[in-house]
Amino acid sequence: MTTGDSRELPGWLGGLATLVALVAGAWGLWCTVIGFTGGVLPVPFIEVEVSGGLATGLLMLFIGEPILMTLAYWAFMLVFVPLGLLFARRPA
């Protein structure tokens, strides 16, 4: 993988980003399932208990999950962009 100025990113960084994306997707799916069935949402630093139901699940699916995924995206971008800049190397 290359950046705009032809620097090469290490392969482990792409693998780690893929792993983080899969974990974030599973986390979002689990939040939606809890929205439909009821329970405590697995949101870090916040304890939110929902009763469950169709309306709560749909609210979580169309409003809650996009907000949570956007927050997770920006949090991990704050980590991965500096790592990419730190470990990127110019091709020989």
C-alpha positions as CSV (number, residue, x, y, z in Angstrom):
1,M,0.0,0.0,0.0
2,T,1.3,3.4,-0.8
3,T,0.4,6.9,0.3
4,G,0.0,10.0,-1.9
5,D,3.7,10.8,-1.9
6,S,4.7,7.3,-2.8
7,R,5.8,6.2,0.7
8,E,5.2,2.5,1.5
9,L,3.2,1.6,4.6
10,P,4.2,-1.6,6.4
11,G,2.0,-4.6,6.0
12,W,1.4,-5.1,9.7
13,L,-0.3,-1.7,9.8
14,G,-2.8,-2.7,7.2
15,G,-3.4,-6.0,9.1
16,L,-3.9,-4.2,12.4
17,A,-6.3,-1.7,10.8
18,T,-8.3,-4.6,9.3
19,L,-8.5,-6.3,12.7
20,V,-9.7,-3.1,14.3
21,A,-12.3,-2.7,11.6
22,L,-13.6,-6.2,12.2
23,V,-13.7,-5.7,16.0
24,A,-15.5,-2.3,15.6
25,G,-18.1,-4.0,13.2
26,A,-18.7,-6.8,15.7
27,W,-19.1,-4.2,18.5
28,G,-21.6,-2.2,16.5
29,L,-23.6,-5.4,15.7
30,W,-23.6,-6.4,19.4
31,C,-24.9,-2.9,20.3
32,T,-27.7,-3.3,17.8
33,V,-28.6,-6.8,19.1
34,I,-28.8,-5.4,22.7
35,G,-31.0,-2.6,21.4
36,F,-33.5,-5.1,20.1
37,T,-33.2,-7.6,23.1
38,G,-32.5,-5.3,26.0
39,G,-29.5,-5.1,28.4
40,V,-26.5,-2.9,29.1
41,L,-24.8,-1.4,26.0
42,P,-21.0,-2.2,25.8
43,V,-20.1,1.5,25.5
44,P,-16.8,2.4,27.2
45,F,-17.0,4.8,30.2
46,I,-20.8,5.0,29.9
47,E,-23.3,2.5,31.4
48,V,-26.5,2.6,29.4
49,E,-29.2,0.1,30.1
50,V,-32.0,-0.3,27.5
51,S,-35.2,-2.3,27.9
52,G,-35.2,-3.5,24.3
53,G,-37.9,-3.7,21.7
54,L,-38.5,-2.9,18.1
55,A,-38.4,0.9,18.4
56,T,-35.3,0.8,20.6
57,G,-33.5,-1.6,18.2
58,L,-34.4,0.5,15.1
59,L,-33.3,3.7,16.9
60,M,-30.0,2.0,17.7
61,L,-29.6,0.7,14.2
62,F,-30.3,3.9,12.3
63,I,-29.1,6.6,14.8
64,G,-27.0,5.1,17.6
65,E,-24.8,2.8,15.7
66,P,-23.7,5.3,13.0
67,I,-22.8,7.8,15.8
68,L,-20.8,5.1,17.7
69,M,-19.1,3.9,14.6
70,T,-18.1,7.5,13.6
71,L,-16.7,8.1,17.1
72,A,-14.7,4.8,16.9
73,Y,-13.5,5.7,13.4
74,W,-12.1,9.0,14.6
75,A,-10.6,7.5,17.7
76,F,-8.7,4.9,15.8
77,M,-7.7,7.4,13.1
78,L,-6.0,9.4,15.8
79,V,-3.9,6.3,16.5
80,F,-3.3,4.9,13.0
81,V,-2.4,8.1,11.1
82,P,0.6,8.9,13.3
83,L,1.6,5.3,13.2
84,G,1.5,5.4,9.4
85,L,3.5,8.6,9.2
86,L,6.0,7.2,11.7
87,F,6.6,3.8,10.1
88,A,6.2,4.7,6.4
89,R,9.3,4.4,4.3
90,R,10.3,5.6,0.8
91,P,10.8,2.9,-1.8
92,A,14.3,2.1,-2.8
